[in-house]
């Protein structure tokens, strides 16, 4: 029976069928681990005793023999009595583990990494991916504080970091730079003193067309090294920054020029043919434009802004033609989901909602009023999406009608669009994270089965937010990673804006050092610059830093003349209190409106509650308590995926105590 041993994580052993072997107690496991560290060499009993106990007991030698005997029975259960052991052998004054060269995962890992030095990127990439998958946690995890394990743990940790970086190099060599970015981002964040991690991350960003982000990474690395270690970046990092600033040719993505040229040629030929074949005034051009704008919107940045502007123009042009069916198709073709609940342009959103309402009326009174169910559902879903934050209930009713029609028609793409509208309307009260998680789960399943990539990404981001609200960060991690993988494969650059904010939130919510969380928030906020999402950008960083400081009992952040954006009313009382301007703070609190119905509702109510508690404002305390009670099992604000004020239950307890 072939026994395999694992030390890349907790120490374990598996039998020939892959089943875990019971290794008895912690000292039994320590003996086995110590012998694996020795790599087949004999470890004297006296050394084992010194390694197992700080102060060996009187019967230590006998105890070691008992541990060895128990291990032998576990590792070789079928060995006949009184026959020599084959694996854990006695040799002179001690014991040795006579395992094969591939019997220990750490040994196999070392061989695999060494072998890739002579392999091409095509051949080596899969080999390294498999080898990195063998890691289950830190090497010799339960023996981290043992002197005998320290050197081997350090060696293996360094070897793993080298393998991660070699893996990234292979991806870059194969032209898969964008795919490498999320892993390198996490690698550099986890090991900020490794200059090679920063170099590879910057190069991957540059080759993904993100020159600004690449230079920002290099400058962040420089600041870390100078501020924390007092040293300048090494020559490779300095040379890379210089090369990027002059856009050196050798930094170009490793994608064959023929591939890029072919794509450009196909695009040029297709657009020219379209111009020749479709008359300039043809209505088909409006529908084609709507489809193009949908694709443009998911590129982010200037593309998203342009898509919003031209979308309104396309809808108004369709309305001018007096064709309700055409207008419905133009409006409904823009089935771009949204994850943030504050509109980037409320004025444009209102114009789209009004046009959709007029088109619904026209379809209902037309000659074929019963033949437009799918078009009606798309118009209703559009109204639900663009009416985010609506207090009248109109958007929620539209979302439910769209969902009902889509389910009745059994149309997967239509149902995905309707569910995205329904998600946007699940903020009419607090405490609905579990409901949003259900919507996200259905979106992921539905979209994966029907290749609806954009909605599959949305489903994972919804679940990332919802599981954060429910303090289930392992699940949220999985959904963030899944969204990033899809984003890389299908060129959805806005996804990493949301996952960067999530990772900052995670550092904050799981007990990270406040300074580390603040740095992560600032890094996430930098990604919003130029992303084309002013509805998310304005005021979010000051709000996140305010919540972080409050949770740690610190004064509000010094943000100078920061733009608090739409969150100013909820920040003002607390900022004034920090400056000991109680009368002004009380007046600001009395003027405080009810928070909007969106992802930050719970957080804003908690800010109001904090101010009310400090000022003794019973009316606001009572309002906050009533509003927050349905969310008692959630983390305040974490459902946004961007910030948190800790458990809602703690805020409720403070309110109950104050209200008596």
VOGU-3710 file (C-alpha; in Angstrom, 3 decimals, decimal comma):
1> xxxxxxxxxx> 0,000/0,000/0,000  1,571/3,333/-1,122  1,527/5,861/1,691  1,665/9,570/0,891  2,583/12,312/3,350  1,465/15,930/3,384  3,276/18,793/5,103  2,164/21,674/2,829  -0,427/22,586/5,418  -1,247/20,567/8,550
11> xxxxxxxxxx> 0,831/17,380/8,748  -1,146/14,420/7,456  -0,830/11,062/5,700  -3,008/9,238/3,181  -3,346/5,552/2,397  -3,217/4,063/-1,088  -6,915/4,804/-1,652  -6,491/8,482/-0,693  -8,080/8,122/2,739  -6,675/10,077/5,673
21> xxxxxxxxxx> -4,684/8,011/8,177  -5,280/8,587/11,878  -1,924/9,838/13,165  -3,022/9,806/16,823  -1,998/12,716/19,051  0,038/15,892/18,536  3,322/14,335/19,689  2,867/11,408/17,296  2,448/13,944/14,500  5,472/15,861/15,741
31> xxxxxxxxxx> 7,645/12,716/15,548  6,487/12,069/11,983  7,008/15,695/10,969  10,500/15,731/12,510  11,468/12,626/10,541  10,107/14,128/7,288  12,210/17,246/7,884  15,261/14,976/8,152  14,594/13,688/4,565  15,549/10,076/5,243
41> xxxxxxxxxx> 18,404/10,757/7,630  18,468/9,148/11,070  17,237/11,302/13,944  18,632/10,058/17,273  16,171/9,437/20,087  17,972/12,039/22,210  17,367/14,671/19,510  13,695/13,696/19,240  13,336/14,105/22,991  14,909/17,575/22,899
51> xxxxxxxxxx> 12,634/18,578/20,019  9,441/17,226/21,587  9,778/18,693/25,091  11,162/21,873/26,579  11,631/19,942/29,814  11,635/16,194/29,032  9,765/13,986/31,533  11,490/11,088/33,291  10,047/8,499/30,878  10,733/10,457/27,695
61> xxxxxxxxxx> 12,663/7,651/25,948  9,856/5,184/26,517  7,307/7,721/25,383  9,142/8,239/22,077  9,199/4,465/21,518  5,459/4,359/22,209  4,822/7,153/19,690  6,912/5,352/17,057  5,134/2,042/17,653  1,726/3,694/17,281
71> xxxxxxxxxx> 2,814/5,425/14,079  4,077/2,135/12,654  0,712/0,494/13,308  -1,092/3,388/11,619  1,216/3,515/8,596  1,602/-0,239/8,071  -1,538/-1,841/9,491  -1,057/-5,073/7,513  2,563/-5,685/8,550  2,861/-9,160/10,189
81> xxxxxxxxxx> 3,879/-9,199/13,864  7,618/-9,170/14,660  8,608/-8,303/11,083  10,784/-5,208/10,486  9,072/-1,939/9,653  9,542/-0,769/6,073  8,643/2,925/6,422  9,487/4,147/9,898  12,656/2,172/10,610  15,012/1,822/13,549
91> xxxxxxxxxx> 18,577/2,639/12,578  21,333/2,752/15,191  20,540/5,281/17,911  17,358/6,593/16,356  14,701/6,434/13,672  14,341/7,391/10,005  11,485/7,631/7,518  12,345/5,632/4,400  9,773/7,159/2,051  10,049/7,350/-1,722
101> xxxxxxxxxx> 11,179/10,519/-3,484  7,572/11,406/-4,371  5,923/10,237/-1,165  5,968/13,678/0,512  4,121/16,588/-1,112  6,896/19,038/-0,183  9,492/16,877/-1,924  7,300/16,566/-5,016  6,762/20,308/-4,994  10,490/20,983/-5,013
111> xxxxxxxxxx> 11,034/18,571/-7,914  8,153/20,129/-9,902  9,423/23,686/-9,466  12,955/22,699/-10,418  11,721/20,840/-13,510  9,928/23,907/-14,902  13,241/25,741/-15,257  13,860/23,773/-18,460  10,268/23,799/-19,733  8,604/26,207/-22,140
121> xxxxxxxxxx> 5,826/28,437/-20,770  3,253/26,271/-22,591  4,520/23,109/-20,889  5,466/24,602/-17,535  2,316/26,567/-16,750  0,096/23,551/-16,122  2,836/21,811/-14,148  3,168/24,776/-11,795  -0,605/25,204/-11,452  -0,876/21,586/-10,346
131> xxxxxxxxxx> 2,039/21,902/-7,922  0,722/25,107/-6,336  -2,599/23,326/-5,853  -0,931/20,911/-3,426  -0,631/23,629/-0,787  -3,329/23,386/1,896  -1,913/26,107/4,169  1,463/27,136/5,633  3,984/24,277/5,624  4,086/22,241/8,864
141> xxxxxxxxxx> 1,241/24,482/9,999  0,852/23,191/13,546  4,597/23,357/14,248  5,205/26,979/13,310  6,800/27,791/16,674  9,181/24,806/16,747  12,875/25,490/16,189  13,379/22,212/14,313  10,702/23,167/11,736  11,606/26,831/11,289
151> xxxxxxxxxx> 14,312/26,523/8,645  12,338/24,036/6,538  9,172/26,116/6,765  11,090/29,193/5,607  12,674/27,292/2,732  9,336/25,949/1,532  7,608/29,324/1,899  10,304/30,968/-0,207  10,073/28,181/-2,790  6,314/28,676/-3,031
161> xxxxxxxxxx> 6,687/32,434/-3,547  9,237/31,751/-6,274  6,766/29,319/-7,897  3,957/31,904/-7,786  6,195/34,440/-9,500  7,447/31,913/-12,042  3,824/30,999/-12,778  3,025/34,679/-13,383  6,034/35,033/-15,691  4,741/32,129/-17,773
171> xxxxxxxxxx> 1,317/33,727/-18,054  2,910/36,963/-19,208  5,031/35,093/-21,743  1,863/33,508/-23,152  0,072/36,853/-23,525  -2,269/36,239/-20,565  -1,386/39,381/-18,645  -4,919/40,387/-17,595  -5,499/36,880/-16,235  -2,390/37,208/-14,052
181> xxxxxxxxxx> -3,391/40,531/-12,449  -5,771/39,322/-9,658  -3,333/36,673/-8,384  -0,381/39,065/-8,543  -2,399/41,765/-6,771  -3,064/39,394/-3,878  0,560/38,171/-3,954  2,010/41,686/-3,712  -0,466/42,688/-0,989  0,456/39,607/1,056
191> xxxxxxxxxx> 4,214/40,004/0,559  4,827/43,756/0,231  8,618/43,511/0,636  9,094/41,331/-2,447  10,169/43,637/-5,223  9,620/40,908/-7,807  5,937/40,736/-6,825  5,516/44,463/-7,485  7,501/44,284/-10,735  5,379/41,469/-12,150
201> xxxxxxxxxx> 2,113/43,114/-11,056  3,085/46,400/-12,700  4,147/44,619/-15,889  0,908/42,610/-15,997  -1,143/45,789/-15,597  0,843/47,564/-18,297  0,366/44,694/-20,718  -3,358/44,716/-19,921  -3,599/48,276/-21,207  -3,620/49,822/-17,711
211> xxxxxxxxxx> -0,522/52,022/-17,833  -1,777/54,410/-15,139  -2,464/51,556/-12,708  0,938/50,048/-13,481  2,766/53,277/-12,650  0,659/53,688/-9,493  1,756/50,216/-8,372  5,425/51,078/-8,857  5,020/54,302/-6,902  3,215/52,460/-4,108
221> xxxxxxxxxx> 6,074/49,962/-3,954  8,591/52,814/-3,771  6,668/54,485/-0,935  6,499/51,230/1,032  10,182/50,489/0,667  11,280/54,024/1,503  8,856/54,658/4,376  9,043/51,238/6,036  12,549/49,992/5,258  14,385/53,178/4,393
231> xxxxxxxxxx> 15,685/51,776/1,091  15,128/52,729/-2,520  13,677/50,246/-5,026  16,177/47,935/-6,688  17,458/48,369/-10,245  14,803/46,147/-11,875  11,929/48,182/-10,434  13,598/51,486/-11,286  14,335/50,339/-14,828  10,758/49,143/-15,320
241> xxxxxxxxxx> 9,341/52,527/-14,278  11,679/54,303/-16,689  10,749/51,949/-19,522  7,028/52,430/-18,863  7,319/56,216/-18,893  8,971/56,097/-22,306  6,697/53,214/-23,445  9,607/51,020/-24,427  8,822/48,557/-27,236  10,048/45,519/-25,306
251> xxxxxxxxxx> 7,236/46,003/-22,753  4,509/45,360/-25,342  2,143/42,449/-24,621  3,378/39,099/-25,807  0,467/38,787/-28,252  1,435/38,138/-31,854  1,014/41,250/-33,967  -0,787/39,199/-36,599  -3,582/38,450/-34,118  -4,109/42,138/-33,284
261> xxxxxxxxxx> -3,911/43,130/-36,941  -6,462/40,488/-37,884  -8,936/41,782/-35,296  -8,499/45,346/-36,511  -8,953/44,236/-40,116  -12,150/42,312/-39,397  -13,606/45,290/-37,496  -12,777/47,741/-40,274  -14,176/45,481/-42,981  -17,390/44,752/-41,078
271> xxxxxxxxxx> -18,130/48,397/-40,257  -17,411/49,426/-43,845  -19,768/46,749/-45,145  -22,463/47,880/-42,712  -22,138/51,479/-43,881  -22,509/50,376/-47,495  -25,408/48,004/-46,963  -27,579/49,827/-44,411  -28,975/53,191/-45,442  -28,006/56,113/-43,239
281> xxxxxxxxxx> -31,608/56,758/-42,147  -32,569/53,122/-41,640  -34,230/52,209/-38,368  -31,981/49,172/-38,138  -29,141/51,548/-37,337  -30,819/52,557/-34,077  -31,136/48,939/-32,967  -27,545/48,213/-33,956  -26,437/51,298/-32,065  -28,256/50,136/-28,922
291> xxxxxxxxxx> -26,452/46,777/-29,063  -23,100/48,478/-29,574  -23,733/50,817/-26,652  -24,537/47,831/-24,435  -21,096/46,351/-25,206  -19,443/49,755/-24,781  -20,951/50,217/-21,312  -19,203/47,184/-19,802  -15,765/48,507/-20,806  -15,917/51,133/-18,048
301> xxxxxxxxxx> -14,290/54,560/-18,013  -14,987/56,726/-21,030  -16,889/53,888/-22,678  -19,427/53,781/-19,872  -19,899/57,548/-19,890  -20,297/57,618/-23,686  -22,762/54,720/-23,582  -24,964/56,601/-21,101  -24,978/59,771/-23,183  -25,613/58,143/-26,556
311> xxxxxxxxxx> -28,211/55,790/-25,116  -30,528/58,679/-24,270  -30,046/60,109/-27,746  -30,855/56,738/-29,357  -34,044/56,355/-27,301  -35,200/59,876/-28,112  -34,477/59,335/-31,819  -36,571/56,154/-31,750  -39,452/57,987/-30,042  -39,362/60,733/-32,668
321> xxxxxxxxxx> -40,085/58,099/-35,325  -43,365/57,277/-33,563  -42,703/53,531/-33,618  -43,428/52,094/-30,155  -42,124/48,627/-31,052  -38,828/50,056/-32,313  -38,500/52,240/-29,211  -39,141/49,211/-26,992  -36,383/47,279/-28,779  -33,926/50,182/-28,496
331> xxxxxxxxxx> -34,636/50,632/-24,776  -34,671/46,897/-24,038  -31,468/46,126/-25,946  -29,465/48,000/-23,302  -29,735/45,142/-20,792  -26,642/46,178/-18,842  -26,971/45,137/-15,196  -25,824/47,290/-12,291  -24,359/46,409/-8,907  -24,251/49,871/-7,283
341> xxxxxxxxxx> -27,534/51,299/-6,066  -26,878/55,001/-6,620  -27,337/56,260/-10,168  -24,365/57,739/-12,012  -26,635/60,271/-13,706  -30,089/60,630/-12,067  -31,283/63,052/-14,763  -30,541/60,628/-17,587  -32,031/57,755/-15,586  -35,271/59,717/-15,131
351> xxxxxxxxxx> -35,462/60,362/-18,885  -35,051/56,644/-19,626  -37,736/55,720/-17,075  -40,125/58,270/-18,554  -39,491/56,995/-22,095  -40,008/53,388/-20,979  -43,287/54,364/-19,304  -44,537/56,128/-22,422  -43,564/53,135/-24,564  -45,405/50,731/-22,270
361> xxxxxxxxxx> -48,530/52,837/-22,639  -48,161/52,966/-26,418  -47,737/49,194/-26,636  -50,802/48,636/-24,445  -53,008/50,787/-26,684  -51,615/49,619/-30,022  -53,217/47,333/-32,579  -51,515/44,265/-31,090  -51,662/45,008/-27,403  -51,285/41,345/-26,385
371> xxxxxxxxxx> -48,280/40,458/-28,520  -45,498/42,321/-26,753  -44,952/40,393/-23,544  -41,172/40,087/-23,887  -40,848/43,752/-24,858  -43,001/44,755/-21,884  -40,826/42,702/-19,535  -37,670/44,402/-20,824  -39,231/47,834/-20,393  -40,355/46,965/-16,874
381> xxxxxxxxxx> -36,895/45,612/-15,973  -35,365/48,822/-17,333  -37,690/50,880/-15,130  -36,689/48,765/-12,112  -32,984/49,250/-12,821  -33,140/52,961/-13,509  -35,467/53,643/-10,540  -32,873/52,555/-7,985  -33,507/54,224/-4,640  -37,178/54,772/-5,536
391> xxxxxxxxxx> -39,356/55,209/-2,431  -42,722/55,083/-4,186  -42,715/51,338/-4,773  -43,107/51,880/-8,531  -39,722/50,311/-9,282  -40,408/47,272/-7,095  -43,778/46,668/-8,778  -42,115/46,937/-12,198  -39,411/44,452/-11,159  -41,965/41,894/-9,934
401> xxxxxxxxxx> -44,045/42,216/-13,107  -40,943/41,764/-15,283  -39,955/38,654/-13,310  -43,460/37,163/-13,601  -43,547/37,639/-17,380  -40,017/36,269/-17,879  -40,809/33,118/-15,866  -44,048/32,614/-17,760  -42,257/32,946/-21,122  -39,422/30,656/-19,923
411> xxxxxxxxxx> -36,860/33,032/-21,451  -33,472/32,727/-19,624  -31,956/35,977/-20,923  -35,130/37,892/-20,138  -35,313/36,352/-16,660  -31,688/37,304/-15,948  -32,432/40,917/-16,884  -35,584/40,890/-14,762  -33,689/39,460/-11,774  -31,094/42,209/-12,089
421> xxxxxxxxxx> -33,925/44,735/-11,844  -35,403/42,877/-8,881  -32,041/42,972/-7,090  -31,934/46,737/-7,521  -35,313/46,965/-5,775  -34,525/44,826/-2,693  -33,647/47,802/-0,504  -37,115/48,970/0,511  -36,234/47,999/4,087  -33,148/46,898/5,997
431> xxxxxxxxxx> -32,106/43,299/6,593  -32,661/41,888/3,087  -29,165/40,484/2,476  -30,410/36,896/2,520  -33,020/37,705/-0,152  -30,376/39,327/-2,347  -28,186/36,270/-1,863  -31,014/34,112/-3,234  -31,304/36,368/-6,289  -27,542/36,218/-6,825
441> xxxxxxxxxx> -27,528/32,427/-6,536  -30,287/32,087/-9,148  -28,477/34,503/-11,452  -25,225/32,541/-11,216  -26,941/29,219/-11,900  -29,170/30,522/-14,695  -26,381/32,453/-16,401  -23,834/29,657/-16,202  -26,306/27,266/-17,857  -27,137/29,679/-20,666
451> xxxxxxxxxx> -23,767/31,448/-21,205  -24,993/34,839/-19,992  -21,572/36,024/-18,855  -22,440/39,582/-17,818  -25,261/38,373/-15,581  -23,100/35,556/-14,183  -20,566/38,190/-13,098  -23,409/40,211/-11,568  -24,647/37,172/-9,659  -21,219/36,581/-8,112
461> xxxxxxxxxx> -20,870/40,246/-7,146  -24,348/40,233/-5,566  -23,429/37,161/-3,549  -20,080/38,731/-2,588  -22,002/41,669/-1,121  -24,703/39,570/0,521  -22,335/37,079/2,136  -20,296/40,029/3,458  -23,439/41,402/5,109  -23,946/37,981/6,702
471> xxxxxxxxxx> -20,278/37,867/7,851  -19,587/34,816/5,667  -16,264/36,014/4,278  -14,979/32,646/2,982  -18,024/32,466/0,682  -17,646/36,127/-0,253  -13,992/35,444/-1,135  -15,041/32,636/-3,460  -17,559/34,807/-5,280  -15,078/37,689/-5,625
481> xxxxxxxxxx> -12,534/35,307/-7,147  -15,134/33,799/-9,497  -16,167/37,263/-10,697  -12,525/38,174/-11,325  -11,891/35,007/-13,328  -14,882/35,722/-15,554  -13,838/39,356/-15,874  -10,373/38,431/-17,093  -11,669/35,867/-19,563  -14,400/38,108/-20,971
491> xxxxxxxxxx> -12,804/41,566/-20,638  -14,943/43,144/-17,932  -12,504/45,706/-16,438  -14,939/47,263/-13,952  -15,130/44,085/-11,875  -11,811/44,661/-10,134  -13,077/48,048/-8,897  -15,710/46,246/-6,816  -13,452/43,379/-5,712  -10,735/45,841/-4,628
501> xxxxxxxxxx> -13,263/47,600/-2,377  -14,425/44,224/-1,085  -10,892/43,220/-0,126  -10,422/46,500/1,735  -13,685/45,823/3,578  -12,502/42,324/4,401  -9,284/43,613/5,967  -11,377/46,054/8,000  -14,136/43,651/9,044  -11,896/40,722/9,996
511> xxxxxxxxxx> -9,738/42,559/12,491  -7,001/43,979/10,307  -4,744/46,765/11,549  -6,590/50,089/11,008  -3,648/51,576/9,113  -3,626/48,571/6,780  -7,378/48,858/6,207  -7,077/52,597/5,523  -4,338/51,987/2,946  -6,509/49,351/1,275
521> xxxxxxxxxx> -9,472/51,739/1,156  -7,346/54,463/-0,413  -6,027/52,019/-2,998  -9,572/50,914/-3,843  -10,707/54,528/-4,156  -7,891/55,216/-6,612  -9,379/52,601/-8,926  -12,577/54,635/-9,163  -10,710/57,506/-10,786  -11,701/57,415/-14,440
531> xxxxxxxxxx> -13,934/54,346/-14,019  -16,972/56,308/-15,215  -19,057/55,728/-12,067  -19,592/59,089/-10,307  -22,576/57,623/-8,452  -20,161/55,357/-6,613  -17,119/57,608/-6,533  -18,433/60,719/-4,796  -17,943/60,690/-1,054  -17,248/56,977/-0,709
541> xxxxxxxxxx> -13,647/57,168/0,546  -14,338/59,758/3,288  -17,354/57,701/4,372  -15,328/54,474/4,516  -12,579/56,160/6,552  -15,166/57,692/8,898  -16,700/54,265/9,564  -13,250/52,714/10,065  -12,209/55,384/12,579  -15,472/55,189/14,502
551> xxxxxxxxxx> -15,184/51,420/14,864  -11,732/51,802/16,396  -12,696/54,647/18,716  -10,710/57,198/16,738  -11,763/60,712/15,698  -13,105/61,250/12,161  -10,404/61,270/9,475  -8,669/64,468/8,507  -9,969/64,677/4,952  -9,559/68,430/4,601
561> xxxxxxxxxx> -12,121/69,812/2,204  -13,170/66,346/1,083  -16,247/65,894/-1,030  -18,619/63,916/1,203  -20,979/63,757/-1,747  -24,440/62,417/-0,947  -23,283/61,204/2,487  -22,639/64,697/3,887  -25,852/64,852/5,989  -24,915/61,677/7,905
571> xxxxxxxxxx> -21,259/62,598/8,356  -21,850/66,199/9,441  -23,211/65,610/13,000  -20,308/63,304/13,865  -17,664/65,601/12,374  -19,136/68,537/14,294  -19,173/66,495/17,507  -15,500/65,658/17,042  -14,849/69,415/16,914  -16,916/69,914/20,081
581> xxxxxxxxxx> -19,586/71,921/18,249  -22,530/70,222/19,942  -25,205/72,780/19,200  -24,470/72,694/15,479  -24,273/68,899/15,580  -27,695/68,702/17,254  -29,206/70,983/14,630  -27,653/68,911/11,826  -29,037/65,749/13,395  -32,549/67,192/13,662
591> xxxxxxxxxx> -32,405/68,065/9,953  -31,213/64,597/8,991  -33,387/62,929/6,312  -34,192/59,247/6,195  -31,364/57,368/4,454  -31,969/56,406/0,825  -33,053/52,863/0,113  -29,754/51,452/-1,092  -26,703/49,362/-0,193  -25,632/51,801/2,533
601> xxxxxxxxxx> -28,980/52,193/4,305  -27,915/50,241/7,400  -24,573/52,066/7,629  -26,202/55,495/7,409  -28,791/54,588/10,054  -25,943/53,465/12,327  -24,160/56,788/11,808  -27,386/58,566/12,759  -27,670/56,325/15,818  -24,072/57,116/16,916
611> xxxxxxxxxx> -24,744/60,840/16,714  -28,111/60,501/18,469  -26,539/58,523/21,320  -23,852/61,166/21,778  -26,425/63,972/21,773  -29,216/62,219/23,698  -31,692/62,628/20,805  -34,379/60,090/21,747  -36,491/60,665/18,659  -33,664/59,783/16,295
621> xxxxxxxxxx> -32,666/56,858/18,523  -36,173/55,432/18,299  -36,298/55,895/14,515  -32,898/54,259/14,092  -33,835/51,330/16,327  -37,043/50,647/14,395  -35,252/50,880/11,039  -32,296/48,678/12,037  -34,175/45,941/13,879  -34,803/43,748/10,768
631> xxxxxxxxxx> -31,030/43,781/10,095  -30,029/42,594/13,569  -28,164/39,596/12,133  -26,071/41,570/9,628  -22,898/43,641/9,581  -23,845/47,290/9,134  -22,851/48,498/5,674  -20,998/45,328/4,698  -23,772/44,441/2,254  -22,363/47,225/0,085
641> xxxxxxxxxx> -19,139/45,278/-0,319  -17,213/48,465/0,459  -17,322/49,398/4,181  -18,731/48,434/7,556  -19,669/49,785/10,968  -19,620/46,373/12,617  -22,556/44,229/13,786  -25,953/45,918/13,652  -26,779/44,041/16,859  -24,150/46,031/18,766
651> xxxxxxxxxx> -25,711/49,312/17,648  -29,154/48,025/18,629  -27,860/47,064/22,076  -26,502/50,582/22,593  -29,822/52,085/21,515  -31,833/49,792/23,797  -29,602/50,655/26,742  -29,952/54,382/26,087  -33,710/54,202/25,576  -34,220/52,179/28,713
//
